[in-house]
Protein backbone atom coordinates (compact mmCIF):
# COMPACT_ATOMS: atom_id res chain seq x y z
CA UNK A 1 0.00 0.00 0.00
CA UNK A 2 1.41 3.42 -0.95
CA UNK A 3 1.92 6.21 1.56
CA UNK A 4 0.74 9.83 1.55
CA UNK A 5 2.87 12.24 3.56
CA UNK A 6 1.47 15.56 4.78
CA UNK A 7 4.07 18.09 5.99
CA UNK A 8 2.97 21.16 7.94
CA UNK A 9 4.55 24.13 9.64
CA UNK A 10 2.82 24.60 12.99
CA UNK A 11 1.94 28.23 13.64
CA UNK A 12 -0.33 27.73 16.65
CA UNK A 13 -0.41 24.77 19.03
CA UNK A 14 -3.73 25.05 20.83
CA UNK A 15 -7.09 26.93 21.04
CA UNK A 16 -7.56 26.29 17.35
CA UNK A 17 -10.87 27.11 15.70
CA UNK A 18 -12.71 24.52 13.62
CA UNK A 19 -12.94 25.38 9.93
CA UNK A 20 -15.19 23.79 7.34
CA UNK A 21 -12.93 22.63 4.49
CA UNK A 22 -13.97 21.35 1.08
CA UNK A 23 -11.66 19.39 -1.24
CA UNK A 24 -13.12 17.78 -4.37
CA UNK A 25 -16.18 15.86 -3.09
CA UNK A 26 -15.05 15.87 0.56
CA UNK A 27 -16.32 18.37 3.13
CA UNK A 28 -15.78 18.42 6.90
CA UNK A 29 -14.97 20.63 9.89
CA UNK A 30 -11.44 20.35 11.31
CA UNK A 31 -9.02 22.58 13.22
CA UNK A 32 -6.26 21.92 10.71
CA UNK A 33 -6.12 21.36 6.98
CA UNK A 34 -3.62 18.56 7.58
CA UNK A 35 -6.16 16.64 9.69
CA UNK A 36 -8.87 17.14 7.06
CA UNK A 37 -6.54 15.77 4.39
CA UNK A 38 -5.53 12.83 6.58
CA UNK A 39 -9.18 11.84 7.00
CA UNK A 40 -9.70 11.84 3.23
CA UNK A 41 -6.70 9.56 2.63
CA UNK A 42 -7.72 7.22 5.46
CA UNK A 43 -11.08 6.76 3.76
CA UNK A 44 -9.22 5.85 0.56
CA UNK A 45 -7.20 3.22 2.49
CA UNK A 46 -3.79 4.85 2.10
CA UNK A 47 -1.03 4.73 4.69
CA UNK A 48 -0.86 8.31 5.97
CA UNK A 49 1.95 10.08 7.81
CA UNK A 50 1.79 13.61 9.22
CA UNK A 51 5.04 15.47 9.80
CA UNK A 52 4.65 18.59 11.94
CA UNK A 53 7.54 21.07 12.02
CA UNK A 54 7.24 23.06 15.24
CA UNK A 55 9.35 26.24 15.53
CA UNK A 56 11.97 26.21 18.28
CA UNK A 57 10.36 29.23 19.94
CA UNK A 58 7.16 27.29 20.75
CA UNK A 59 8.47 23.74 20.84
CA UNK A 60 8.18 23.62 24.64
CA UNK A 61 4.40 23.54 24.19
CA UNK A 62 4.36 20.59 21.80
CA UNK A 63 2.49 18.37 24.28
CA UNK A 64 -0.62 20.55 24.00
CA UNK A 65 -0.59 20.13 20.24
CA UNK A 66 -0.06 16.36 20.37
CA UNK A 67 -2.85 16.04 22.93
CA UNK A 68 -5.20 17.82 20.50
CA UNK A 69 -4.41 15.23 17.81
CA UNK A 70 -4.87 12.37 20.25
CA UNK A 71 -7.90 13.54 22.25
CA UNK A 72 -9.87 15.27 19.50
CA UNK A 73 -9.13 12.93 16.59
CA UNK A 74 -7.69 9.79 18.17
CA UNK A 75 -4.50 10.13 16.11
CA UNK A 76 -1.60 8.32 17.72
CA UNK A 77 0.21 6.48 14.93
CA UNK A 78 1.80 8.05 11.87
CA UNK A 79 2.45 11.45 13.47
CA UNK A 80 5.99 12.82 13.59
CA UNK A 81 6.92 16.13 15.16
CA UNK A 82 10.27 17.83 14.59
CA UNK A 83 11.79 20.94 16.10
CA UNK A 84 12.21 23.61 13.44
CA UNK A 85 14.98 26.25 13.81
CA UNK A 86 13.49 29.67 14.55
CA UNK A 87 14.38 33.06 13.04
CA UNK A 88 15.00 36.50 14.49
CA UNK A 89 13.73 37.93 17.77
CA UNK A 90 11.17 35.65 19.39
CA UNK A 91 9.50 35.63 22.80
CA UNK A 92 10.39 32.32 24.42
CA UNK A 93 9.12 31.48 27.92
CA UNK A 94 8.58 35.16 28.70
CA UNK A 95 11.98 36.28 27.48
CA UNK A 96 13.04 37.75 24.13
CA UNK A 97 15.62 35.59 22.39
CA UNK A 98 17.41 36.19 19.13
CA UNK A 99 17.76 33.06 17.00
CA UNK A 100 20.84 33.11 14.76
CA UNK A 101 19.69 31.21 11.66
CA UNK A 102 19.79 31.22 7.84
CA UNK A 103 17.44 30.26 5.04
CA UNK A 104 19.84 27.60 3.69
CA UNK A 105 20.42 26.07 7.12
CA UNK A 106 16.70 25.56 7.73
CA UNK A 107 16.22 24.21 4.21
CA UNK A 108 19.10 21.74 4.72
CA UNK A 109 17.70 20.65 8.08
CA UNK A 110 14.24 19.92 6.63
CA UNK A 111 15.79 18.20 3.60
CA UNK A 112 17.85 15.88 5.84
CA UNK A 113 14.79 15.00 7.89
CA UNK A 114 12.88 14.14 4.71
CA UNK A 115 15.78 11.89 3.65
CA UNK A 116 15.74 10.22 7.08
CA UNK A 117 11.99 9.64 6.79
CA UNK A 118 12.43 8.21 3.26
CA UNK A 119 15.16 5.82 4.42
CA UNK A 120 12.65 4.31 6.85
CA UNK A 121 9.56 4.52 4.62
CA UNK A 122 10.25 3.47 1.04
CA UNK A 123 6.54 3.33 0.14
CA UNK A 124 6.05 7.11 -0.26
CA UNK A 125 3.79 7.85 -3.21
CA UNK A 126 2.90 11.50 -2.73
CA UNK A 127 3.82 14.47 -0.53
CA UNK A 128 1.47 17.29 0.40
CA UNK A 129 3.05 20.51 1.64
CA UNK A 130 0.47 22.20 3.86
CA UNK A 131 1.11 25.97 3.81
CA UNK A 132 -2.14 26.95 5.50
CA UNK A 133 -0.47 28.16 8.68
CA UNK A 134 2.95 29.23 9.86
CA UNK A 135 5.16 32.20 8.99
CA UNK A 136 5.58 32.82 5.23
CA UNK A 137 9.37 32.38 5.27
CA UNK A 138 8.98 28.93 6.85
CA UNK A 139 6.52 27.85 4.17
CA UNK A 140 8.81 29.07 1.41
CA UNK A 141 11.75 27.17 2.93
CA UNK A 142 9.61 24.05 3.32
CA UNK A 143 8.59 24.23 -0.35
CA UNK A 144 12.25 24.46 -1.43
CA UNK A 145 13.30 21.63 0.88
CA UNK A 146 10.59 19.39 -0.62
CA UNK A 147 11.73 20.44 -4.09
CA UNK A 148 15.25 19.32 -3.13
CA UNK A 149 13.88 16.00 -1.89
CA UNK A 150 11.90 15.43 -5.10
CA UNK A 151 15.11 16.12 -7.06
CA UNK A 152 17.02 13.63 -4.90
CA UNK A 153 14.38 10.94 -5.47
CA UNK A 154 14.26 11.52 -9.23
CA UNK A 155 18.06 11.24 -9.47
CA UNK A 156 18.13 8.11 -7.33
CA UNK A 157 15.70 6.36 -9.70
CA UNK A 158 16.72 8.11 -12.92
CA UNK A 159 17.40 4.75 -14.54
CA UNK A 160 13.83 3.61 -13.80
CA UNK A 161 11.97 6.87 -14.37
CA UNK A 162 10.40 6.72 -10.89
CA UNK A 163 9.38 9.87 -9.07
CA UNK A 164 7.39 11.09 -6.08
CA UNK A 165 4.49 13.46 -6.64
CA UNK A 166 4.56 16.59 -4.52
CA UNK A 167 1.91 19.30 -4.12
CA UNK A 168 1.40 22.53 -2.27
CA UNK A 169 -1.98 22.42 -0.54
CA UNK A 170 -3.83 25.42 0.90
CA UNK A 171 -7.31 26.78 1.43
CA UNK A 172 -9.03 30.08 0.76
CA UNK A 173 -8.06 32.77 3.30
CA UNK A 174 -9.41 32.15 6.79
CA UNK A 175 -10.72 35.08 8.86
CA UNK A 176 -11.79 34.80 12.50
CA UNK A 177 -15.23 36.33 11.94
CA UNK A 178 -16.14 34.10 8.99
CA UNK A 179 -17.96 30.81 9.14
CA UNK A 180 -18.03 30.00 5.43
CA UNK A 181 -16.75 26.84 3.79
CA UNK A 182 -13.15 27.11 2.60
CA UNK A 183 -12.22 25.58 -0.73
CA UNK A 184 -8.92 23.67 -0.75
CA UNK A 185 -6.50 23.90 -3.69
CA UNK A 186 -3.36 22.06 -4.78
CA UNK A 187 -0.43 23.17 -6.94
CA UNK A 188 2.15 20.62 -8.13
CA UNK A 189 5.80 20.95 -7.11
CA UNK A 190 8.05 19.60 -9.83
CA UNK A 191 11.71 19.58 -10.82
CA UNK A 192 13.62 18.47 -13.90
CA UNK A 193 16.74 16.33 -13.62
CA UNK A 194 19.43 15.46 -16.13
CA UNK A 195 22.36 13.08 -16.37
CA UNK A 196 24.90 15.56 -15.11
CA UNK A 197 27.14 15.68 -12.06
CA UNK A 198 25.87 17.89 -9.21
CA UNK A 199 29.44 18.15 -7.86
CA UNK A 200 32.60 19.03 -9.78
CA UNK A 201 36.19 17.93 -9.35
CA UNK A 202 37.01 21.14 -7.47
CA UNK A 203 34.08 20.51 -5.12
CA UNK A 204 35.53 17.16 -4.03
CA UNK A 205 38.70 18.98 -2.98
CA UNK A 206 36.65 21.40 -0.85
CA UNK A 207 34.97 18.54 1.01
CA UNK A 208 38.07 18.05 3.16
CA UNK A 209 37.26 21.43 4.72
CA UNK A 210 33.56 20.64 5.17
CA UNK A 211 33.78 18.02 7.92
CA UNK A 212 34.18 15.06 5.56
CA UNK A 213 36.64 12.31 6.48
CA UNK A 214 39.29 11.09 4.05
CA UNK A 215 37.27 7.92 3.44
CA UNK A 216 34.10 9.91 2.74
CA UNK A 217 35.96 12.09 0.24
CA UNK A 218 37.32 8.95 -1.47
CA UNK A 219 33.77 7.61 -1.72
CA UNK A 220 32.57 10.77 -3.45
CA UNK A 221 35.59 10.76 -5.76
CA UNK A 222 34.59 7.25 -6.82
CA UNK A 223 31.23 8.70 -7.89
CA UNK A 224 32.93 11.38 -9.95
CA UNK A 225 35.22 8.80 -11.61
CA UNK A 226 32.33 6.51 -12.56
CA UNK A 227 30.14 9.40 -13.72
CA UNK A 228 32.98 10.87 -15.82
CA UNK A 229 33.67 7.49 -17.39
CA UNK A 230 30.02 7.17 -18.47
CA UNK A 231 29.47 10.75 -19.53
CA UNK A 232 32.84 10.95 -21.31
CA UNK A 233 32.57 7.46 -22.84
CA UNK A 234 35.45 5.54 -21.23
CA UNK A 235 33.80 2.27 -20.16
CA UNK A 236 37.07 0.38 -19.62
CA UNK A 237 37.59 2.67 -16.61
CA UNK A 238 34.48 1.21 -14.96
CA UNK A 239 35.45 -2.38 -15.79
CA UNK A 240 38.99 -1.79 -14.49
CA UNK A 241 38.44 0.23 -11.31
CA UNK A 242 34.90 -0.87 -10.46
CA UNK A 243 32.20 1.08 -8.64
CA UNK A 244 30.34 1.05 -5.33
CA UNK A 245 27.39 -1.34 -5.08
CA UNK A 246 23.84 0.07 -4.65
CA UNK A 247 23.70 -1.36 -1.13
CA UNK A 248 26.98 0.31 -0.17
CA UNK A 249 25.82 3.66 -1.57
CA UNK A 250 22.54 3.46 0.35
CA UNK A 251 24.42 2.74 3.59
CA UNK A 252 26.72 5.67 2.90
CA UNK A 253 23.76 8.02 2.30
CA UNK A 254 22.23 6.82 5.55
CA UNK A 255 25.47 7.43 7.48
CA UNK A 256 25.82 10.98 6.11
CA UNK A 257 22.19 11.84 6.91
CA UNK A 258 22.62 10.80 10.54
CA UNK A 259 26.05 12.41 10.78
CA UNK A 260 24.81 15.84 9.69
CA UNK A 261 21.52 15.62 11.60
CA UNK A 262 23.48 14.95 14.75
CA UNK A 263 25.85 17.84 14.05
CA UNK A 264 23.16 20.45 13.27
CA UNK A 265 20.55 19.25 15.79
CA UNK A 266 18.72 22.47 16.87
CA UNK A 267 18.46 21.13 20.42
CA UNK A 268 22.28 21.29 20.57
CA UNK A 269 22.30 24.98 19.63
CA UNK A 270 24.49 27.27 21.70
CA UNK A 271 22.34 29.30 24.11
CA UNK A 272 23.96 32.47 25.48
CA UNK A 273 21.78 33.60 28.39
CA UNK A 274 23.81 36.81 28.80
CA UNK A 275 23.23 38.06 25.23
CA UNK A 276 19.91 36.16 24.93
CA UNK A 277 21.03 34.53 21.68
CA UNK A 278 20.53 31.00 20.41
CA UNK A 279 23.05 30.10 17.69
CA UNK A 280 22.65 27.00 15.54
CA UNK A 281 25.60 24.97 14.29
CA UNK A 282 25.47 26.06 10.67
CA UNK A 283 27.77 24.06 8.33
CA UNK A 284 29.82 25.86 5.72
CA UNK A 285 28.81 25.85 2.06
CA UNK A 286 25.40 24.20 2.41
CA UNK A 287 24.70 24.28 -1.39
CA UNK A 288 27.69 21.93 -1.91
CA UNK A 289 26.42 19.65 0.88
CA UNK A 290 23.03 19.37 -0.81
CA UNK A 291 24.78 18.63 -4.12
CA UNK A 292 26.71 15.85 -2.36
CA UNK A 293 23.41 14.11 -1.61
CA UNK A 294 22.21 14.71 -5.18
CA UNK A 295 25.45 13.12 -6.45
CA UNK A 296 25.01 10.08 -4.23
CA UNK A 297 21.44 9.70 -5.49
CA UNK A 298 22.71 9.72 -9.08
CA UNK A 299 25.50 7.30 -8.10
CA UNK A 300 22.83 4.92 -6.79
CA UNK A 301 20.98 5.07 -10.13
CA UNK A 302 24.20 4.47 -12.09
CA UNK A 303 25.28 1.63 -9.83
CA UNK A 304 21.86 -0.04 -9.99
CA UNK A 305 21.91 0.15 -13.78
CA UNK A 306 25.47 -1.19 -14.12
CA UNK A 307 24.68 -4.03 -11.74
CA UNK A 308 21.49 -4.95 -13.64
CA UNK A 309 23.54 -5.30 -16.85
CA UNK A 310 25.90 -7.83 -15.26
CA UNK A 311 28.87 -5.43 -14.94
CA UNK A 312 30.85 -6.43 -11.84
CA UNK A 313 31.48 -3.72 -9.29
CA UNK A 314 34.83 -5.00 -7.94
CA UNK A 315 36.95 -4.23 -11.02
CA UNK A 316 39.31 -6.45 -13.03
CA UNK A 317 42.68 -6.25 -14.79
CA UNK A 318 41.63 -7.66 -18.19
CA UNK A 319 38.27 -7.16 -19.89
CA UNK A 320 36.92 -9.11 -22.83
CA UNK A 321 36.28 -6.58 -25.59
CA UNK A 322 32.83 -8.11 -26.14
CA UNK A 323 31.87 -7.38 -22.51
CA UNK A 324 32.32 -3.67 -23.14
CA UNK A 325 29.18 -3.81 -25.27
CA UNK A 326 27.17 -4.27 -22.04
CA UNK A 327 27.67 -0.57 -21.41
CA UNK A 328 25.62 0.30 -24.52
CA UNK A 329 22.31 -0.47 -22.83
CA UNK A 330 23.43 1.75 -19.92
CA UNK A 331 24.06 4.53 -22.43
CA UNK A 332 20.56 4.03 -23.80
CA UNK A 333 19.03 4.26 -20.31
CA UNK A 334 20.73 7.57 -19.60
CA UNK A 335 20.16 8.90 -23.15
CA UNK A 336 23.84 8.87 -24.13
CA UNK A 337 23.24 7.47 -27.61
CA UNK A 338 26.17 9.39 -29.13
CA UNK A 339 28.52 7.53 -26.79
CA UNK A 340 27.13 4.23 -28.06
CA UNK A 341 27.96 5.09 -31.69
CA UNK A 342 31.47 6.28 -30.82
CA UNK A 343 32.19 3.22 -28.68
CA UNK A 344 30.96 0.80 -31.36
CA UNK A 345 33.30 2.41 -33.88
CA UNK A 346 36.36 2.33 -31.58
CA UNK A 347 35.75 -1.27 -30.48
CA UNK A 348 35.37 -2.36 -34.09
CA UNK A 349 38.67 -0.71 -35.08
CA UNK A 350 40.62 -2.24 -32.18
CA UNK A 351 39.13 -5.69 -32.72
CA UNK A 352 39.86 -5.72 -36.47
CA UNK A 353 43.47 -4.61 -36.01
CA UNK A 354 44.12 -6.95 -33.09
CA UNK A 355 42.71 -10.01 -34.86
CA UNK A 356 45.00 -9.36 -37.82
CA UNK A 357 48.14 -8.41 -35.89
CA UNK A 358 48.24 -10.62 -32.79
CA UNK A 359 49.13 -14.28 -32.42
CA UNK A 360 47.16 -16.29 -29.88
CA UNK A 361 48.67 -15.58 -26.45
CA UNK A 362 50.40 -12.38 -27.64
CA UNK A 363 50.05 -9.05 -25.78
CA UNK A 364 51.01 -5.62 -27.16
CA UNK A 365 50.41 -1.95 -26.53
CA UNK A 366 47.85 -0.58 -28.96
CA UNK A 367 50.36 1.92 -30.37
CA UNK A 368 52.53 -1.08 -31.35
CA UNK A 369 49.59 -2.74 -33.10
CA UNK A 370 48.91 0.50 -34.98
CA UNK A 371 52.64 0.72 -35.74
CA UNK A 372 52.77 4.25 -34.35
CA UNK A 373 55.56 5.74 -32.15
CA UNK A 374 54.99 4.74 -28.51
CA UNK A 375 55.67 7.03 -25.56
CA UNK A 376 58.07 5.73 -22.90
CA UNK A 377 55.87 4.90 -19.92
CA UNK A 378 58.73 5.23 -17.44
CA UNK A 379 58.17 8.98 -17.17
CA UNK A 380 54.64 9.02 -18.53
CA UNK A 381 52.67 12.20 -17.81
CA UNK A 382 48.95 12.57 -18.47
CA UNK A 383 49.26 15.90 -20.26
CA UNK A 384 46.68 17.80 -22.31
CA UNK A 385 47.46 15.78 -25.47
CA UNK A 386 47.03 12.44 -23.68
CA UNK A 387 43.80 13.66 -22.08
CA UNK A 388 42.45 14.76 -25.45
CA UNK A 389 43.24 11.41 -27.09
CA UNK A 390 41.89 9.50 -24.08
CA UNK A 391 38.45 11.14 -24.22
CA UNK A 392 38.37 11.28 -28.04
CA UNK A 393 38.79 7.51 -28.40
CA UNK A 394 36.47 6.00 -25.77
CA UNK A 395 39.26 5.86 -23.18
CA UNK A 396 41.45 3.73 -25.51
CA UNK A 397 44.51 5.99 -25.55
CA UNK A 398 47.00 4.07 -27.70
CA UNK A 399 50.03 4.46 -25.40
CA UNK A 400 48.40 3.15 -22.22
CA UNK A 401 46.08 0.50 -23.72
CA UNK A 402 47.22 -3.13 -23.70
CA UNK A 403 45.62 -5.60 -26.11
CA UNK A 404 45.98 -9.38 -26.06
CA UNK A 405 44.53 -12.34 -27.92
CA UNK A 406 43.64 -15.42 -25.95
CA UNK A 407 41.89 -18.44 -27.45
CA UNK A 408 40.74 -16.28 -30.34
CA UNK A 409 39.21 -13.61 -28.12
CA UNK A 410 40.44 -10.04 -27.63
CA UNK A 411 41.06 -8.62 -24.15
CA UNK A 412 41.89 -5.05 -23.10
CA UNK A 413 43.67 -3.57 -20.10
CA UNK A 414 45.36 -0.38 -18.97
CA UNK A 415 49.13 -0.74 -18.62
CA UNK A 416 50.22 -1.43 -15.04
CA UNK A 417 52.77 1.41 -15.17
CA UNK A 418 50.06 4.04 -15.64
CA UNK A 419 47.08 2.51 -13.86
CA UNK A 420 47.59 4.46 -10.62
CA UNK A 421 48.16 7.76 -12.48
CA UNK A 422 45.03 7.14 -14.52
CA UNK A 423 43.04 6.37 -11.36
CA UNK A 424 44.06 9.68 -9.79
CA UNK A 425 43.49 11.62 -13.01
CA UNK A 426 39.90 10.39 -13.22
CA UNK A 427 38.93 11.30 -9.65
C-alpha positions in Angstrom: 0.0 0.0 0.0 1.4 3.4 -0.9 1.9 6.2 1.6 0.7 9.8 1.5 2.9 12.2 3.6 1.5 15.6 4.8 4.1 18.1 6.0 3.0 21.2 7.9 4.6 24.1 9.6 2.8 24.6 13.0 1.9 28.2 13.6 -0.3 27.7 16.7 -0.4 24.8 19.0 -3.7 25.0 20.8 -7.1 26.9 21.0 -7.6 26.3 17.3 -10.9 27.1 15.7 -12.7 24.5 13.6 -12.9 25.4 9.9 -15.2 23.8 7.3 -12.9 22.6 4.5 -14.0 21.3 1.1 -11.7 19.4 -1.2 -13.1 17.8 -4.4 -16.2 15.9 -3.1 -15.1 15.9 0.6 -16.3 18.4 3.1 -15.8 18.4 6.9 -15.0 20.6 9.9 -11.4 20.4 11.3 -9.0 22.6 13.2 -6.3 21.9 10.7 -6.1 21.4 7.0 -3.6 18.6 7.6 -6.2 16.6 9.7 -8.9 17.1 7.1 -6.5 15.8 4.4 -5.5 12.8 6.6 -9.2 11.8 7.0 -9.7 11.8 3.2 -6.7 9.6 2.6 -7.7 7.2 5.5 -11.1 6.8 3.8 -9.2 5.9 0.6 -7.2 3.2 2.5 -3.8 4.8 2.1 -1.0 4.7 4.7 -0.9 8.3 6.0 1.9 10.1 7.8 1.8 13.6 9.2 5.0 15.5 9.8 4.7 18.6 11.9 7.5 21.1 12.0 7.2 23.1 15.2 9.3 26.2 15.5 12.0 26.2 18.3 10.4 29.2 19.9 7.2 27.3 20.8 8.5 23.7 20.8 8.2 23.6 24.6 4.4 23.5 24.2 4.4 20.6 21.8 2.5 18.4 24.3 -0.6 20.6 24.0 -0.6 20.1 20.2 -0.1 16.4 20.4 -2.9 16.0 22.9 -5.2 17.8 20.5 -4.4 15.2 17.8 -4.9 12.4 20.2 -7.9 13.5 22.2 -9.9 15.3 19.5 -9.1 12.9 16.6 -7.7 9.8 18.2 -4.5 10.1 16.1 -1.6 8.3 17.7 0.2 6.5 14.9 1.8 8.0 11.9 2.5 11.5 13.5 6.0 12.8 13.6 6.9 16.1 15.2 10.3 17.8 14.6 11.8 20.9 16.1 12.2 23.6 13.4 15.0 26.2 13.8 13.5 29.7 14.5 14.4 33.1 13.0 15.0 36.5 14.5 13.7 37.9 17.8 11.2 35.6 19.4 9.5 35.6 22.8 10.4 32.3 24.4 9.1 31.5 27.9 8.6 35.2 28.7 12.0 36.3 27.5 13.0 37.7 24.1 15.6 35.6 22.4 17.4 36.2 19.1 17.8 33.1 17.0 20.8 33.1 14.8 19.7 31.2 11.7 19.8 31.2 7.8 17.4 30.3 5.0 19.8 27.6 3.7 20.4 26.1 7.1 16.7 25.6 7.7 16.2 24.2 4.2 19.1 21.7 4.7 17.7 20.6 8.1 14.2 19.9 6.6 15.8 18.2 3.6 17.9 15.9 5.8 14.8 15.0 7.9 12.9 14.1 4.7 15.8 11.9 3.7 15.7 10.2 7.1 12.0 9.6 6.8 12.4 8.2 3.3 15.2 5.8 4.4 12.6 4.3 6.9 9.6 4.5 4.6 10.2 3.5 1.0 6.5 3.3 0.1 6.0 7.1 -0.3 3.8 7.9 -3.2 2.9 11.5 -2.7 3.8 14.5 -0.5 1.5 17.3 0.4 3.1 20.5 1.6 0.5 22.2 3.9 1.1 26.0 3.8 -2.1 26.9 5.5 -0.5 28.2 8.7 3.0 29.2 9.9 5.2 32.2 9.0 5.6 32.8 5.2 9.4 32.4 5.3 9.0 28.9 6.8 6.5 27.8 4.2 8.8 29.1 1.4 11.7 27.2 2.9 9.6 24.0 3.3 8.6 24.2 -0.3 12.2 24.5 -1.4 13.3 21.6 0.9 10.6 19.4 -0.6 11.7 20.4 -4.1 15.2 19.3 -3.1 13.9 16.0 -1.9 11.9 15.4 -5.1 15.1 16.1 -7.1 17.0 13.6 -4.9 14.4 10.9 -5.5 14.3 11.5 -9.2 18.1 11.2 -9.5 18.1 8.1 -7.3 15.7 6.4 -9.7 16.7 8.1 -12.9 17.4 4.7 -14.5 13.8 3.6 -13.8 12.0 6.9 -14.4 10.4 6.7 -10.9 9.4 9.9 -9.1 7.4 11.1 -6.1 4.5 13.5 -6.6 4.6 16.6 -4.5 1.9 19.3 -4.1 1.4 22.5 -2.3 -2.0 22.4 -0.5 -3.8 25.4 0.9 -7.3 26.8 1.4 -9.0 30.1 0.8 -8.1 32.8 3.3 -9.4 32.1 6.8 -10.7 35.1 8.9 -11.8 34.8 12.5 -15.2 36.3 11.9 -16.1 34.1 9.0 -18.0 30.8 9.1 -18.0 30.0 5.4 -16.7 26.8 3.8 -13.2 27.1 2.6 -12.2 25.6 -0.7 -8.9 23.7 -0.8 -6.5 23.9 -3.7 -3.4 22.1 -4.8 -0.4 23.2 -6.9 2.2 20.6 -8.1 5.8 20.9 -7.1 8.1 19.6 -9.8 11.7 19.6 -10.8 13.6 18.5 -13.9 16.7 16.3 -13.6 19.4 15.5 -16.1 22.4 13.1 -16.4 24.9 15.6 -15.1 27.1 15.7 -12.1 25.9 17.9 -9.2 29.4 18.1 -7.9 32.6 19.0 -9.8 36.2 17.9 -9.4 37.0 21.1 -7.5 34.1 20.5 -5.1 35.5 17.2 -4.0 38.7 19.0 -3.0 36.7 21.4 -0.8 35.0 18.5 1.0 38.1 18.1 3.2 37.3 21.4 4.7 33.6 20.6 5.2 33.8 18.0 7.9 34.2 15.1 5.6 36.6 12.3 6.5 39.3 11.1 4.1 37.3 7.9 3.4 34.1 9.9 2.7 36.0 12.1 0.2 37.3 8.9 -1.5 33.8 7.6 -1.7 32.6 10.8 -3.4 35.6 10.8 -5.8 34.6 7.2 -6.8 31.2 8.7 -7.9 32.9 11.4 -9.9 35.2 8.8 -11.6 32.3 6.5 -12.6 30.1 9.4 -13.7 33.0 10.9 -15.8 33.7 7.5 -17.4 30.0 7.2 -18.5 29.5 10.8 -19.5 32.8 11.0 -21.3 32.6 7.5 -22.8 35.5 5.5 -21.2 33.8 2.3 -20.2 37.1 0.4 -19.6 37.6 2.7 -16.6 34.5 1.2 -15.0 35.4 -2.4 -15.8 39.0 -1.8 -14.5 38.4 0.2 -11.3 34.9 -0.9 -10.5 32.2 1.1 -8.6 30.3 1.1 -5.3 27.4 -1.3 -5.1 23.8 0.1 -4.7 23.7 -1.4 -1.1 27.0 0.3 -0.2 25.8 3.7 -1.6 22.5 3.5 0.3 24.4 2.7 3.6 26.7 5.7 2.9 23.8 8.0 2.3 22.2 6.8 5.6 25.5 7.4 7.5 25.8 11.0 6.1 22.2 11.8 6.9 22.6 10.8 10.5 26.0 12.4 10.8 24.8 15.8 9.7 21.5 15.6 11.6 23.5 14.9 14.7 25.8 17.8 14.0 23.2 20.4 13.3 20.5 19.2 15.8 18.7 22.5 16.9 18.5 21.1 20.4 22.3 21.3 20.6 22.3 25.0 19.6 24.5 27.3 21.7 22.3 29.3 24.1 24.0 32.5 25.5 21.8 33.6 28.4 23.8 36.8 28.8 23.2 38.1 25.2 19.9 36.2 24.9 21.0 34.5 21.7 20.5 31.0 20.4 23.0 30.1 17.7 22.6 27.0 15.5 25.6 25.0 14.3 25.5 26.1 10.7 27.8 24.1 8.3 29.8 25.9 5.7 28.8 25.8 2.1 25.4 24.2 2.4 24.7 24.3 -1.4 27.7 21.9 -1.9 26.4 19.7 0.9 23.0 19.4 -0.8 24.8 18.6 -4.1 26.7 15.9 -2.4 23.4 14.1 -1.6 22.2 14.7 -5.2 25.4 13.1 -6.4 25.0 10.1 -4.2 21.4 9.7 -5.5 22.7 9.7 -9.1 25.5 7.3 -8.1 22.8 4.9 -6.8 21.0 5.1 -10.1 24.2 4.5 -12.1 25.3 1.6 -9.8 21.9 0.0 -10.0 21.9 0.1 -13.8 25.5 -1.2 -14.1 24.7 -4.0 -11.7 21.5 -4.9 -13.6 23.5 -5.3 -16.9 25.9 -7.8 -15.3 28.9 -5.4 -14.9 30.8 -6.4 -11.8 31.5 -3.7 -9.3 34.8 -5.0 -7.9 37.0 -4.2 -11.0 39.3 -6.4 -13.0 42.7 -6.2 -14.8 41.6 -7.7 -18.2 38.3 -7.2 -19.9 36.9 -9.1 -22.8 36.3 -6.6 -25.6 32.8 -8.1 -26.1 31.9 -7.4 -22.5 32.3 -3.7 -23.1 29.2 -3.8 -25.3 27.2 -4.3 -22.0 27.7 -0.6 -21.4 25.6 0.3 -24.5 22.3 -0.5 -22.8 23.4 1.7 -19.9 24.1 4.5 -22.4 20.6 4.0 -23.8 19.0 4.3 -20.3 20.7 7.6 -19.6 20.2 8.9 -23.1 23.8 8.9 -24.1 23.2 7.5 -27.6 26.2 9.4 -29.1 28.5 7.5 -26.8 27.1 4.2 -28.1 28.0 5.1 -31.7 31.5 6.3 -30.8 32.2 3.2 -28.7 31.0 0.8 -31.4 33.3 2.4 -33.9 36.4 2.3 -31.6 35.7 -1.3 -30.5 35.4 -2.4 -34.1 38.7 -0.7 -35.1 40.6 -2.2 -32.2 39.1 -5.7 -32.7 39.9 -5.7 -36.5 43.5 -4.6 -36.0 44.1 -7.0 -33.1 42.7 -10.0 -34.9 45.0 -9.4 -37.8 48.1 -8.4 -35.9 48.2 -10.6 -32.8 49.1 -14.3 -32.4 47.2 -16.3 -29.9 48.7 -15.6 -26.5 50.4 -12.4 -27.6 50.1 -9.1 -25.8 51.0 -5.6 -27.2 50.4 -2.0 -26.5 47.8 -0.6 -29.0 50.4 1.9 -30.4 52.5 -1.1 -31.4 49.6 -2.7 -33.1 48.9 0.5 -35.0 52.6 0.7 -35.7 52.8 4.2 -34.3 55.6 5.7 -32.2 55.0 4.7 -28.5 55.7 7.0 -25.6 58.1 5.7 -22.9 55.9 4.9 -19.9 58.7 5.2 -17.4 58.2 9.0 -17.2 54.6 9.0 -18.5 52.7 12.2 -17.8 48.9 12.6 -18.5 49.3 15.9 -20.3 46.7 17.8 -22.3 47.5 15.8 -25.5 47.0 12.4 -23.7 43.8 13.7 -22.1 42.5 14.8 -25.5 43.2 11.4 -27.1 41.9 9.5 -24.1 38.5 11.1 -24.2 38.4 11.3 -28.0 38.8 7.5 -28.4 36.5 6.0 -25.8 39.3 5.9 -23.2 41.4 3.7 -25.5 44.5 6.0 -25.6 47.0 4.1 -27.7 50.0 4.5 -25.4 48.4 3.1 -22.2 46.1 0.5 -23.7 47.2 -3.1 -23.7 45.6 -5.6 -26.1 46.0 -9.4 -26.1 44.5 -12.3 -27.9 43.6 -15.4 -26.0 41.9 -18.4 -27.5 40.7 -16.3 -30.3 39.2 -13.6 -28.1 40.4 -10.0 -27.6 41.1 -8.6 -24.1 41.9 -5.0 -23.1 43.7 -3.6 -20.1 45.4 -0.4 -19.0 49.1 -0.7 -18.6 50.2 -1.4 -15.0 52.8 1.4 -15.2 50.1 4.0 -15.6 47.1 2.5 -13.9 47.6 4.5 -10.6 48.2 7.8 -12.5 45.0 7.1 -14.5 43.0 6.4 -11.4 44.1 9.7 -9.8 43.5 11.6 -13.0 39.9 10.4 -13.2 38.9 11.3 -9.7 
